[in-house]
């Protein structure tokens, strides 16, 4: 379980690159960016499956509900998130969106064999508090009735990703390589949304093309494979609470590249999110070591 949890955590590290990559991708519209990124992720899955010598599982052997959860989770989350930021201020939309880690921790109590303990919830709440400081720039935000539709999309985004993560655990028997199929479907659906809702703007130079490729390799692609493995076989409460590290690491990367500045709220958020992640991981960190067995000859 520890190995699977750490594998899932690498997805959080990849997601921390999303803001940086997005800022460097130029004027490429979001659904086109998703379509290209999901297409790259599909190629990654096909290549990885081929190298492992594992044939693709026949679609008939994969439950229909697993396809619904997988495609609905990957595409549905991005659709609702982009709809949220289109119809509400980015700060408030992001703040609502980042309820999904807390929803994962709370929802885990409904999963077979899982139990919610006080430090899981406390760690998630500390992470949420730190995220509020980062996303709202020190607690400055305002919810207005005129943006209710955007807020609603933000709630749907949070619920969709939390539900996808939790329900994936119920399909632990479905191999992670099936994420390839989910990404392929999400690429097609993203392209349809782009053609219907956006004006086509391609990357302007080789740097932007590399950034778009990087998004498919990591935050909007490769991350979904390791997240799938982590939520299916790891400690989902720890992963949920640790997910609040994504906006923190994302902000720190923007500061490192000179796109943002280090402020007191960011420093305080570092303390809250790091402390929350450690608290939520208490069981794994303080896990007693097994004493070596002594064989009597």
C-alpha contacts under 8 A as a table, 3 or more apart, distances in Angstrom:
res1	aa1	res2	aa2	distance
1	X	4	X	5.13
1	X	5	X	6.09
1	X	233	X	6.10
1	X	234	X	4.67
1	X	235	X	6.58
2	X	5	X	5.09
2	X	6	X	6.20
2	X	234	X	6.49
2	X	235	X	7.54
2	X	284	X	7.33
3	X	6	X	5.20
3	X	7	X	6.13
3	X	234	X	7.39
4	X	7	X	4.93
4	X	8	X	6.18
4	X	229	X	6.55
4	X	230	X	4.86
4	X	231	X	7.98
4	X	233	X	5.67
4	X	234	X	4.57
4	X	235	X	7.81
5	X	8	X	5.08
5	X	9	X	6.25
5	X	230	X	5.19
5	X	231	X	7.56
5	X	233	X	7.42
5	X	234	X	4.27
5	X	235	X	5.65
5	X	236	X	7.60
5	X	238	X	7.72
5	X	239	X	6.75
6	X	9	X	4.93
6	X	10	X	6.66
6	X	230	X	7.44
6	X	234	X	7.95
7	X	10	X	5.43
7	X	11	X	7.43
7	X	226	X	5.85
7	X	227	X	7.35
7	X	229	X	7.32
7	X	230	X	5.81
8	X	11	X	5.53
8	X	12	X	7.31
8	X	226	X	5.25
8	X	227	X	4.54
8	X	228	X	7.37
8	X	229	X	6.53
8	X	230	X	3.93
8	X	231	X	6.76
8	X	234	X	7.42
8	X	239	X	6.96
9	X	12	X	5.16
9	X	13	X	6.63
9	X	227	X	7.44
9	X	230	X	7.51
9	X	239	X	6.54
9	X	242	X	7.52
9	X	243	X	7.80
10	X	13	X	4.95
10	X	14	X	6.27
10	X	223	X	7.30
10	X	226	X	7.00
10	X	227	X	7.82
11	X	14	X	5.00
11	X	15	X	6.16
11	X	218	X	7.98
11	X	219	X	7.34
11	X	222	X	7.84
11	X	223	X	4.39
11	X	224	X	6.93
11	X	226	X	5.96
11	X	227	X	5.55
12	X	15	X	5.03
12	X	16	X	6.36
12	X	223	X	7.63
12	X	242	X	7.87
12	X	243	X	5.91
12	X	245	X	7.12
12	X	246	X	5.49
13	X	16	X	5.27
13	X	17	X	7.28
13	X	246	X	6.50
13	X	249	X	7.60
14	X	17	X	5.54
14	X	18	X	7.40
14	X	218	X	5.47
14	X	219	X	4.82
14	X	223	X	6.09
15	X	18	X	5.33
15	X	218	X	7.48
15	X	219	X	4.57
15	X	220	X	7.70
15	X	223	X	7.18
15	X	246	X	6.01
15	X	250	X	7.77
16	X	19	X	6.97
16	X	219	X	7.54
16	X	245	X	7.90
16	X	246	X	4.63
16	X	247	X	6.25
16	X	248	X	7.68
16	X	249	X	5.42
16	X	250	X	4.24
16	X	253	X	7.91
17	X	20	X	5.39
17	X	21	X	6.05
17	X	219	X	6.45
17	X	250	X	5.93
17	X	253	X	7.57
18	X	21	X	5.19
18	X	22	X	5.88
18	X	215	X	7.12
18	X	219	X	5.73
18	X	220	X	7.78
18	X	250	X	7.27
19	X	22	X	5.02
19	X	23	X	6.13
19	X	250	X	6.24
19	X	254	X	7.75
20	X	23	X	5.22
20	X	24	X	6.40
20	X	250	X	7.06
20	X	253	X	7.01
20	X	254	X	6.11
21	X	24	X	5.08
21	X	25	X	6.06
21	X	211	X	5.90
21	X	212	X	7.50
21	X	214	X	7.76
21	X	215	X	6.79
22	X	25	X	5.16
22	X	26	X	7.57
23	X	26	X	6.68
24	X	208	X	6.52
24	X	211	X	6.77
25	X	28	X	6.41
25	X	203	X	6.84
25	X	208	X	4.96
25	X	209	X	7.59
25	X	211	X	5.97
25	X	212	X	6.40
26	X	203	X	6.61
26	X	204	X	7.33
26	X	208	X	6.68
27	X	201	X	6.50
27	X	202	X	7.75
27	X	203	X	7.34
28	X	32	X	6.84
28	X	33	X	6.32
28	X	200	X	7.53
28	X	201	X	5.15
28	X	202	X	5.73
28	X	203	X	6.14
29	X	32	X	5.57
29	X	33	X	6.15
29	X	194	X	7.89
29	X	198	X	6.85
29	X	199	X	7.48
29	X	200	X	7.20
29	X	201	X	6.67
30	X	33	X	4.90
30	X	34	X	6.15
30	X	82	X	7.30
31	X	34	X	4.92
31	X	35	X	6.09
31	X	190	X	5.38
31	X	191	X	6.69
31	X	193	X	6.48
31	X	194	X	5.08
31	X	198	X	7.70
32	X	35	X	4.94
32	X	36	X	6.25
32	X	190	X	6.76
32	X	191	X	6.13
32	X	194	X	5.54
32	X	200	X	7.50
33	X	36	X	5.39
33	X	37	X	6.05
33	X	212	X	6.97
34	X	37	X	4.99
34	X	38	X	5.85
34	X	187	X	6.79
34	X	190	X	6.17
34	X	191	X	7.98
34	X	220	X	7.15
35	X	38	X	5.34
35	X	39	X	6.15
35	X	186	X	7.29
35	X	187	X	4.31
35	X	188	X	6.73
35	X	189	X	7.73
35	X	190	X	4.94
35	X	191	X	5.23
36	X	39	X	5.05
36	X	40	X	6.27
36	X	187	X	6.91
36	X	212	X	7.45
36	X	213	X	7.93
36	X	216	X	7.20
37	X	40	X	5.10
37	X	41	X	6.20
37	X	187	X	7.61
37	X	212	X	6.72
37	X	213	X	6.73
37	X	215	X	5.89
37	X	216	X	3.83
37	X	217	X	7.56
37	X	220	X	5.83
37	X	221	X	6.23
38	X	41	X	4.88
38	X	42	X	6.11
38	X	183	X	5.20
38	X	184	X	6.48
38	X	186	X	6.52
38	X	187	X	4.87
38	X	216	X	6.10
38	X	220	X	6.67
38	X	221	X	5.84
39	X	42	X	5.02
39	X	43	X	6.47
39	X	183	X	6.96
39	X	184	X	6.19
39	X	187	X	5.57
39	X	216	X	7.42
40	X	43	X	5.15
40	X	44	X	6.31
40	X	213	X	6.96
40	X	216	X	5.02
40	X	217	X	6.71
40	X	221	X	7.05
41	X	44	X	4.96
41	X	45	X	6.27
41	X	180	X	7.06
41	X	183	X	6.46
41	X	184	X	8.00
41	X	216	X	5.29
41	X	217	X	6.21
41	X	220	X	7.57
41	X	221	X	4.41
41	X	222	X	6.02
42	X	45	X	5.15
42	X	46	X	6.26
42	X	180	X	4.99
42	X	181	X	7.14
42	X	183	X	5.61
42	X	184	X	5.52
42	X	221	X	7.82
43	X	46	X	5.06
43	X	47	X	6.09
43	X	180	X	7.89
44	X	47	X	5.24
44	X	48	X	6.03
44	X	180	X	7.90
44	X	217	X	7.44
44	X	222	X	7.45
45	X	48	X	5.13
45	X	49	X	6.01
45	X	177	X	6.44
45	X	179	X	7.52
45	X	180	X	4.99
46	X	49	X	5.21
46	X	50	X	6.14
46	X	180	X	6.86
47	X	50	X	5.09
47	X	51	X	6.21
48	X	51	X	5.21
48	X	52	X	6.30
49	X	52	X	5.23
49	X	53	X	6.34
49	X	54	X	5.72
49	X	55	X	7.22
49	X	56	X	7.60
49	X	177	X	6.82
50	X	53	X	5.09
50	X	54	X	6.41
50	X	55	X	7.49
51	X	54	X	7.83
57	X	61	X	6.78
57	X	62	X	7.48
57	X	178	X	7.79
58	X	61	X	5.58
58	X	62	X	7.15
59	X	62	X	5.33
60	X	63	X	7.23
62	X	66	X	6.76
62	X	67	X	7.53
62	X	174	X	6.68
63	X	66	X	5.27
63	X	67	X	6.90
64	X	67	X	5.23
64	X	68	X	6.41
65	X	68	X	4.90
65	X	69	X	6.05
66	X	69	X	5.11
66	X	70	X	5.96
66	X	168	X	7.57
66	X	171	X	6.67
66	X	174	X	7.82
67	X	70	X	5.09
67	X	71	X	5.91
67	X	72	X	7.93
67	X	182	X	7.09
68	X	71	X	5.52
68	X	72	X	5.54
68	X	73	X	8.00
69	X	72	X	5.16
69	X	73	X	5.66
69	X	164	X	5.95
69	X	167	X	7.14
69	X	168	X	7.26
70	X	73	X	5.20
70	X	74	X	6.28
70	X	164	X	6.92
70	X	168	X	7.63
70	X	179	X	7.13
70	X	182	X	5.60
71	X	74	X	5.42
71	X	75	X	5.85
71	X	76	X	7.38
71	X	182	X	4.82
71	X	183	X	7.28
71	X	185	X	6.56
71	X	186	X	6.21
72	X	75	X	5.54
72	X	76	X	4.81
72	X	77	X	7.45
72	X	160	X	7.87
72	X	164	X	7.76
73	X	76	X	5.26
73	X	77	X	5.68
73	X	160	X	6.00
73	X	161	X	5.85
73	X	163	X	7.67
73	X	164	X	4.99
74	X	77	X	5.73
74	X	78	X	6.70
74	X	161	X	7.76
74	X	182	X	7.21
74	X	183	X	7.27
74	X	186	X	6.59
75	X	78	X	5.40
75	X	79	X	6.07
75	X	186	X	4.99
75	X	189	X	7.27
75	X	190	X	7.21
76	X	79	X	5.06
76	X	80	X	6.11
76	X	157	X	7.42
76	X	160	X	6.82
77	X	80	X	5.31
77	X	81	X	6.01
77	X	156	X	7.74
77	X	157	X	4.88
77	X	158	X	7.51
77	X	160	X	5.64
77	X	161	X	5.79
78	X	81	X	5.01
78	X	82	X	6.02
78	X	157	X	7.29
79	X	82	X	5.49
79	X	83	X	6.09
79	X	157	X	7.88
80	X	83	X	4.99
80	X	84	X	6.03
80	X	153	X	5.20
80	X	154	X	6.55
80	X	156	X	6.27
80	X	157	X	4.94
81	X	84	X	5.01
81	X	85	X	6.48
81	X	93	X	7.95
81	X	97	X	7.26
81	X	153	X	6.61
81	X	154	X	5.91
81	X	157	X	5.34
82	X	85	X	5.28
82	X	86	X	6.15
83	X	86	X	5.07
83	X	87	X	6.28
83	X	150	X	6.78
83	X	153	X	6.22
83	X	154	X	7.96
84	X	87	X	5.31
84	X	88	X	5.91
84	X	93	X	5.84
84	X	149	X	7.64
84	X	150	X	4.30
84	X	151	X	6.31
84	X	152	X	7.40
84	X	153	X	4.78
84	X	154	X	5.09
85	X	88	X	5.33
85	X	89	X	6.26
85	X	90	X	5.21
85	X	93	X	5.78
85	X	94	X	7.70
85	X	150	X	6.73
85	X	154	X	7.96
86	X	89	X	7.85
86	X	150	X	7.12
87	X	147	X	6.31
87	X	149	X	6.55
87	X	150	X	4.32
87	X	151	X	7.88
88	X	92	X	7.12
88	X	93	X	6.10
88	X	147	X	5.07
88	X	148	X	7.67
88	X	149	X	7.57
88	X	150	X	4.57
88	X	151	X	6.50
89	X	92	X	5.71
89	X	93	X	6.12
89	X	147	X	7.80
90	X	93	X	5.04
90	X	94	X	5.86
91	X	94	X	5.30
91	X	95	X	6.15
91	X	135	X	5.93
91	X	136	X	5.72
91	X	141	X	6.97
92	X	95	X	5.00
92	X	96	X	6.25
92	X	136	X	7.44
92	X	141	X	6.58
92	X	142	X	7.23
92	X	143	X	6.88
92	X	151	X	7.53
93	X	96	X	5.32
93	X	97	X	6.10
93	X	150	X	6.93
93	X	151	X	6.04
93	X	154	X	5.53
94	X	97	X	4.91
94	X	98	X	6.19
94	X	135	X	6.78
94	X	154	X	7.39
95	X	98	X	5.35
95	X	99	X	7.21
95	X	131	X	7.61
95	X	132	X	6.44
95	X	135	X	6.20
95	X	136	X	7.35
96	X	99	X	5.65
96	X	151	X	7.08
96	X	154	X	5.55
96	X	155	X	6.08
96	X	158	X	7.21
97	X	100	X	6.43
97	X	154	X	5.07
97	X	155	X	6.26
97	X	157	X	6.07
97	X	158	X	4.86
98	X	101	X	6.62
98	X	128	X	7.59
98	X	131	X	7.67
98	X	158	X	6.58
98	X	244	X	7.85
99	X	102	X	5.47
99	X	103	X	6.24
99	X	128	X	7.44
99	X	155	X	7.95
99	X	158	X	5.81
100	X	103	X	4.90
100	X	104	X	6.15
100	X	158	X	4.44
100	X	159	X	6.30
100	X	161	X	6.47
100	X	162	X	5.16
101	X	104	X	5.10
101	X	105	X	6.46
101	X	124	X	7.17
101	X	162	X	6.89
101	X	240	X	4.58
101	X	241	X	5.95
101	X	243	X	6.01
101	X	244	X	6.85
102	X	105	X	5.15
102	X	106	X	6.22
102	X	121	X	7.79
102	X	124	X	5.66
102	X	125	X	7.11
102	X	128	X	7.40
102	X	240	X	6.62
102	X	241	X	6.82
103	X	106	X	5.09
103	X	107	X	5.69
103	X	158	X	7.83
103	X	159	X	7.31
103	X	162	X	5.96
104	X	107	X	5.05
104	X	108	X	5.92
104	X	162	X	5.14
104	X	163	X	7.55
104	X	165	X	7.30
104	X	166	X	6.62
104	X	236	X	7.55
104	X	237	X	7.02
104	X	240	X	5.51
105	X	108	X	5.36
105	X	109	X	7.61
105	X	116	X	7.53
105	X	120	X	6.97
105	X	121	X	6.74
105	X	124	X	7.15
105	X	236	X	7.31
105	X	237	X	4.94
105	X	238	X	7.93
105	X	240	X	5.53
105	X	241	X	6.80
106	X	109	X	6.11
106	X	116	X	7.35
106	X	121	X	7.36
107	X	110	X	5.70
107	X	111	X	7.45
107	X	166	X	7.20
108	X	111	X	5.27
108	X	114	X	6.39
108	X	115	X	7.21
108	X	116	X	7.09
108	X	166	X	6.80
108	X	236	X	7.10
108	X	237	X	6.70
109	X	114	X	5.82
109	X	115	X	5.31
109	X	116	X	5.60
110	X	114	X	7.43
111	X	114	X	5.60
111	X	166	X	7.64
111	X	170	X	7.96
116	X	120	X	6.49
116	X	121	X	7.34
116	X	237	X	7.71
117	X	120	X	5.50
117	X	121	X	6.81
118	X	121	X	5.38
118	X	122	X	6.05
119	X	122	X	4.91
119	X	123	X	5.75
119	X	279	X	5.84
119	X	280	X	5.28
119	X	282	X	7.52
120	X	123	X	5.27
120	X	124	X	6.28
120	X	237	X	6.27
120	X	238	X	6.99
120	X	241	X	7.07
120	X	279	X	7.17
120	X	280	X	4.41
120	X	281	X	7.59
121	X	124	X	5.14
121	X	125	X	6.18
121	X	280	X	7.42
122	X	125	X	5.14
122	X	126	X	6.18
122	X	276	X	6.99
122	X	279	X	7.51
122	X	280	X	7.26
123	X	126	X	5.17
123	X	127	X	6.22
123	X	241	X	6.05
123	X	275	X	7.29
123	X	276	X	3.76
123	X	277	X	5.80
123	X	278	X	7.46
123	X	279	X	5.32
123	X	280	X	4.72
124	X	127	X	5.02
124	X	128	X	6.15
124	X	240	X	7.30
124	X	241	X	4.45
124	X	242	X	7.72
124	X	244	X	7.77
124	X	276	X	6.21
124	X	277	X	7.47
124	X	280	X	7.10
125	X	128	X	4.91
125	X	129	X	6.15
125	X	276	X	7.44
126	X	129	X	5.07
126	X	130	X	6.27
126	X	272	X	5.49
126	X	273	X	6.08
126	X	275	X	7.42
126	X	276	X	5.01
127	X	130	X	5.10
127	X	131	X	6.14
127	X	241	X	6.66
127	X	242	X	7.74
127	X	244	X	5.33
127	X	245	X	7.60
127	X	272	X	6.07
127	X	273	X	4.32
127	X	274	X	7.68
127	X	276	X	5.40
127	X	277	X	7.15
128	X	131	X	4.99
128	X	132	X	6.18
128	X	244	X	6.78
128	X	273	X	7.69
129	X	132	X	5.14
129	X	133	X	6.59
129	X	269	X	7.59
129	X	272	X	7.10
129	X	273	X	7.86
130	X	133	X	5.23
130	X	134	X	6.49
130	X	268	X	7.19
130	X	269	X	4.11
130	X	270	X	7.07
130	X	271	X	7.88
130	X	272	X	5.25
130	X	273	X	5.47
131	X	134	X	5.03
131	X	135	X	5.88
131	X	244	X	6.66
131	X	247	X	6.75
131	X	248	X	7.17
131	X	269	X	6.71
131	X	273	X	7.53
132	X	135	X	5.36
132	X	136	X	5.67
132	X	137	X	7.92
132	X	138	X	7.54
132	X	139	X	6.44
133	X	136	X	5.52
133	X	137	X	5.67
133	X	138	X	4.50
133	X	139	X	5.30
133	X	265	X	5.70
133	X	266	X	6.90
133	X	268	X	7.99
133	X	269	X	6.18
134	X	137	X	5.25
134	X	138	X	6.44
134	X	247	X	7.45
134	X	248	X	7.13
134	X	251	X	7.67
134	X	265	X	6.64
134	X	266	X	5.82
134	X	269	X	6.58
135	X	138	X	7.89
135	X	247	X	7.83
136	X	139	X	5.01
136	X	140	X	5.26
136	X	141	X	5.70
137	X	140	X	6.04
137	X	265	X	6.94
138	X	265	X	5.09
138	X	266	X	7.84
143	X	147	X	7.68
144	X	147	X	5.85
144	X	148	X	7.16
145	X	148	X	5.23
146	X	149	X	7.84
147	X	150	X	5.35
147	X	151	X	6.35
148	X	151	X	5.02
148	X	152	X	6.09
149	X	152	X	4.99
149	X	153	X	6.36
150	X	153	X	5.10
150	X	154	X	6.28
151	X	154	X	4.93
151	X	155	X	6.33
152	X	155	X	5.13
152	X	156	X	6.28
153	X	156	X	4.95
153	X	157	X	6.11
154	X	157	X	5.03
154	X	158	X	6.33
155	X	158	X	5.16
155	X	159	X	6.11
156	X	159	X	5.08
156	X	160	X	5.83
157	X	160	X	5.11
157	X	161	X	6.30
158	X	161	X	5.52
158	X	162	X	6.15
159	X	162	X	5.21
159	X	163	X	5.86
160	X	163	X	5.14
160	X	164	X	6.02
161	X	164	X	5.00
161	X	165	X	6.12
162	X	165	X	5.19
162	X	166	X	6.18
163	X	166	X	5.16
163	X	167	X	5.80
164	X	167	X	5.27
164	X	168	X	5.90
165	X	168	X	5.35
165	X	169	X	7.01
165	X	228	X	7.53
165	X	231	X	6.29
166	X	169	X	5.59
166	X	170	X	7.40
166	X	231	X	7.27
167	X	170	X	5.23
167	X	171	X	7.04
168	X	171	X	5.22
168	X	172	X	6.67
168	X	228	X	7.05
168	X	231	X	7.00
168	X	232	X	6.26
169	X	172	X	5.22
169	X	231	X	5.95
169	X	232	X	4.26
169	X	233	X	7.48
170	X	232	X	7.58
171	X	174	X	5.51
171	X	232	X	7.50
172	X	175	X	7.31
172	X	232	X	5.17
172	X	233	X	7.23
174	X	178	X	7.17
175	X	178	X	5.90
176	X	179	X	5.76
176	X	225	X	6.26
176	X	228	X	6.24
176	X	229	X	6.13
177	X	180	X	5.77
177	X	225	X	7.40
178	X	181	X	5.40
178	X	182	X	6.77
179	X	182	X	4.88
179	X	183	X	6.12
179	X	224	X	7.27
179	X	225	X	6.27
179	X	228	X	7.77
180	X	183	X	5.20
180	X	184	X	6.26
181	X	184	X	5.06
181	X	185	X	6.30
182	X	185	X	5.29
182	X	186	X	6.11
183	X	186	X	4.91
183	X	187	X	6.01
183	X	221	X	7.61
184	X	187	X	5.13
184	X	188	X	6.51
185	X	188	X	5.25
185	X	189	X	6.28
186	X	189	X	5.08
186	X	190	X	5.91
187	X	190	X	5.12
187	X	191	X	6.14
188	X	191	X	5.13
188	X	192	X	6.32
189	X	192	X	5.07
189	X	193	X	6.31
190	X	193	X	5.08
190	X	194	X	6.11
191	X	194	X	4.95
191	X	195	X	6.20
192	X	195	X	5.24
192	X	196	X	6.19
193	X	196	X	5.07
193	X	197	X	5.74
193	X	198	X	7.59
194	X	197	X	5.30
194	X	198	X	5.00
194	X	199	X	7.43
194	X	200	X	7.65
195	X	198	X	6.01
195	X	199	X	7.34
195	X	200	X	7.69
203	X	206	X	7.72
203	X	208	X	5.31
203	X	209	X	5.67
204	X	208	X	6.44
204	X	209	X	7.74
205	X	208	X	5.51
205	X	209	X	6.44
206	X	209	X	4.99
206	X	210	X	6.15
207	X	210	X	5.09
207	X	211	X	6.25
208	X	211	X	4.93
208	X	212	X	6.20
209	X	212	X	5.09
209	X	213	X	6.15
210	X	213	X	4.95
210	X	214	X	6.01
211	X	214	X	4.88
211	X	215	X	6.28
212	X	215	X	5.10
212	X	216	X	6.63
213	X	216	X	5.24
213	X	217	X	6.29
214	X	217	X	4.92
214	X	218	X	6.07
214	X	219	X	7.93
215	X	218	X	5.28
215	X	219	X	5.31
215	X	220	X	5.27
215	X	221	X	6.80
216	X	219	X	6.69
216	X	220	X	5.09
216	X	221	X	4.50
216	X	222	X	6.71
217	X	220	X	7.16
217	X	221	X	5.46
217	X	222	X	5.14
217	X	223	X	7.95
218	X	221	X	5.34
218	X	222	X	4.56
218	X	223	X	5.39
219	X	222	X	6.59
219	X	223	X	5.41
219	X	224	X	7.94
220	X	223	X	6.60
220	X	224	X	7.35
221	X	224	X	5.75
221	X	225	X	7.54
222	X	225	X	5.58
222	X	226	X	7.03
223	X	226	X	5.50
223	X	227	X	6.01
224	X	227	X	5.04
224	X	228	X	5.97
225	X	228	X	5.21
225	X	229	X	6.50
226	X	229	X	5.13
226	X	230	X	6.06
227	X	230	X	4.93
227	X	231	X	6.08
228	X	231	X	5.53
228	X	232	X	6.15
229	X	232	X	5.28
229	X	233	X	6.07
229	X	234	X	7.58
230	X	233	X	5.47
230	X	234	X	4.87
230	X	235	X	7.56
230	X	236	X	7.54
230	X	239	X	7.89
231	X	234	X	5.56
231	X	235	X	7.01
231	X	236	X	5.43
231	X	239	X	7.53
235	X	238	X	5.59
235	X	239	X	6.41
236	X	239	X	4.98
236	X	240	X	5.98
237	X	240	X	5.08
237	X	241	X	6.32
237	X	280	X	7.41
238	X	241	X	5.29
238	X	242	X	5.89
238	X	277	X	7.34
238	X	280	X	5.61
238	X	281	X	5.51
239	X	242	X	5.02
239	X	243	X	6.00
240	X	243	X	5.31
240	X	244	X	7.73
241	X	244	X	6.15
241	X	276	X	7.11
241	X	277	X	5.86
241	X	280	X	6.34
242	X	245	X	5.67
242	X	273	X	7.98
242	X	276	X	7.72
242	X	277	X	4.95
242	X	280	X	7.72
243	X	246	X	5.72
244	X	247	X	6.26
244	X	248	X	7.05
244	X	273	X	6.46
244	X	277	X	7.99
245	X	248	X	5.08
245	X	249	X	5.94
245	X	273	X	6.28
245	X	274	X	7.33
245	X	277	X	7.81
246	X	249	X	5.31
246	X	250	X	5.92
247	X	250	X	4.90
247	X	251	X	6.09
248	X	251	X	5.22
248	X	252	X	6.29
248	X	266	X	7.77
248	X	269	X	7.29
248	X	270	X	6.73
248	X	273	X	7.59
249	X	252	X	4.99
249	X	253	X	6.14
250	X	253	X	5.21
250	X	254	X	6.41
251	X	254	X	5.09
251	X	255	X	6.29
251	X	260	X	7.40
252	X	255	X	5.00
252	X	256	X	6.13
252	X	262	X	7.88
253	X	256	X	4.91
253	X	257	X	6.24
254	X	257	X	5.24
254	X	258	X	6.21
254	X	259	X	5.00
254	X	260	X	5.26
254	X	261	X	7.89
255	X	258	X	5.06
255	X	259	X	5.72
255	X	260	X	4.50
255	X	261	X	5.18
255	X	262	X	6.29
256	X	259	X	7.61
256	X	260	X	7.93
257	X	260	X	7.74
258	X	261	X	7.04
262	X	266	X	6.40
262	X	267	X	7.37
263	X	266	X	5.29
263	X	267	X	6.38
264	X	267	X	5.06
264	X	268	X	6.19
265	X	268	X	5.08
265	X	269	X	5.97
266	X	269	X	4.91
266	X	270	X	6.21
267	X	270	X	5.12
267	X	271	X	6.71
268	X	271	X	5.21
268	X	272	X	6.34
269	X	272	X	5.03
269	X	273	X	5.91
270	X	273	X	5.46
270	X	274	X	5.85
271	X	274	X	5.37
271	X	275	X	5.82
272	X	275	X	5.19
272	X	276	X	5.93
273	X	276	X	4.98
273	X	277	X	6.09
274	X	277	X	5.19
274	X	278	X	6.24
275	X	278	X	5.18
275	X	279	X	6.06
276	X	279	X	5.06
276	X	280	X	6.07
277	X	280	X	5.18
277	X	281	X	6.12
278	X	281	X	5.06
278	X	282	X	6.14
278	X	285	X	7.99
279	X	282	X	5.15
280	X	283	X	7.73
281	X	284	X	5.39
281	X	285	X	6.03
282	X	285	X	5.14
282	X	286	X	5.79
282	X	287	X	7.96
283	X	286	X	5.39
283	X	287	X	5.57
284	X	287	X	5.07
